[in-house]
C-alpha cells in the first residue's frame, strides 16, 4: 500500500526545536522566529495508564484510536520514521486515514518521511520520557555494586516517570516492551533491598507493585522470600493465595493481571469447558452493549457496577462517557487486588470512583461516602450485576440481596444481569469446572433461566428479554455462547 504523505505537513524554515522537560510524559517545544517568539509546548503522556497529548496546556482530542496508536509509536522513535510496511502491519487498509488523522491532530509535528512513511519531528533537543527512564536505569545499574544508595536513588527517579501501567489503547508491540522494562527495574530494586537485608522495605514496595501488576510472578516469588525473612512465611494472600475468580476472568479475557495459580485454574476450567474463555468475552461484550444502550437510548447518566472485577479494555466509564460525556460511574468490589489496581488507575478522576463493597451487604454499599458524592439515588441509575450473582449461594438469599440493592431506584432506572447457566453443558464438564471454583476464593452456583429471571423482579425486561448474552442486541453476527444468560430490565 502506498502512503504518499508529501502534502501532509509543511514545516516552516524558521521553526526550530527546544526541549521542555516534563516527568509526566514526552515533552517538546516548537519555537517560531516570528516577532512574538511564540512557544508551542506539546506534551505526550506515554509512561502511564492514560495516553494524553497536550498543546500549550490544552488537551488535544484524538478521536481516532489508530491515530493515538500512531502518535505513541512515533513518540518513542526519537525522530525515526515509521515506514509503509510497518504502517500496513499496524493499521492495514486504514493506514492512510490513520496518518491523516495523526497529522490533523498535530499538524506542526507529524512530518512526511520520504514518500511512504512519517515521523515525529522533536527538534535537535527533543525529549522522550522513555529515554530518560532508560538513562536513569542504566546509570543505576552501572553504580549498583559501588554505590547502592546512588543506584537506588536513580532507580526511584526512573520509576517516578511512570504514572501507572502502559496505556491500554496502544499497540501491544509498544505496550509489552514498556511493561517489560518497568518490571525489570522493579525486580532490580527488590533484589537490592533483599540483598541489603531489608525485607520489610521489599514487602512494602512489592505489595504495592503487585496490586498494580498482579501478573508479575517473579515479584510474587520475591515477596514470599521477604515474608519468610521477616518471620511471616505464608502470611500474605498476594504471595500464597488461591486462585480468584476476578483474575481467572482476566486471564480468559487475555489480560495480564493474574497469577500462575489463576492461570492453572483457568486452564483446568478450559479443559473441562472449552467455551469458557468465549463465554467470558461474550459476557464482556454484553456489558459494553448494555452500557451503550443504558447511556444512549436509556438516558442514564450515572452507573453502579457491583462486582466490577479488574479493569480491562472497554471499561464501563469509557463506554458510558463515549455515549454521554458527563456520565458518572462507581465501581464496587471486595477483592483487595481489584480495589488497589482500580484506584491506582482512576484515583485522579472526578467522575469515576472505586469503592469497597460486597453485594452481601447492599446497605453498606449505598452508605459509601464517595458513592453518594457521585450517585444521586433520586435520579435514574444504571446498575450492573454482571458475572457476580452466580458467586452467591442459595443460603445467602441472592434474590433478597438484589431486591435490597435496587429497592430505592426511581422509575427509569435500568438493571443489567448476566449469570452462569450450565444447561447446555455435559454434566461431567460442569462438575469439573465447578470443582475448580470450589478450590478458589469463591464457588459458582449456576442457575436455571427461571431462577435468573427472578433477579429482575420489579423491572420490565428490555427486548429481547433474558437470552444468551451473544443474542442480546448483538452488533454483528457471532457464534452463540449458551452458558451465560443476560438481560436488561427497566424500573417502571
Secondary structure, DSSP 8 states (H G I E B T S, - for coil): -----TTT----TT-EEE----TTSEEEEEE--STT--EEEEEEE-SSSS-EEEETTEE-----HHHHHHHHHHHTTTT--EEHHHHHHHHGGGHHHHHHHHHHHTTTTEEEETTTEEEE---TT-B-HHHHHHHHHHHHHHHTTT-HHHHHHHHHHHHHT-SSSS-TTS-HHHHHHHHHHHHHHHHHHHHHHHHTT-HHHHHHHHHHHHHH-TT-HHHHHHHHHHHHHTT-TT--HHHH----HHHHHHHHTT-S---HHHHHHHHHHHHH-TTHHHHHHHHHHHHHHHHHHHHTTT---EEEEET--S--SS-HHHHHHHHSTT-EEEEEE--HHHHHHHHHHHTT-SSEEEEE--GGGHHHHHH-HHHHHH--TTS--EEEEES-GGGS-GGGTHHHHHHHHHTT--TT-EEEEEEE--TTS-HHHHHHHHHHHHTSSS------HHHHHGGGTTEEE-TT-SEEGGGSS-SS------SEEEEEEEE-
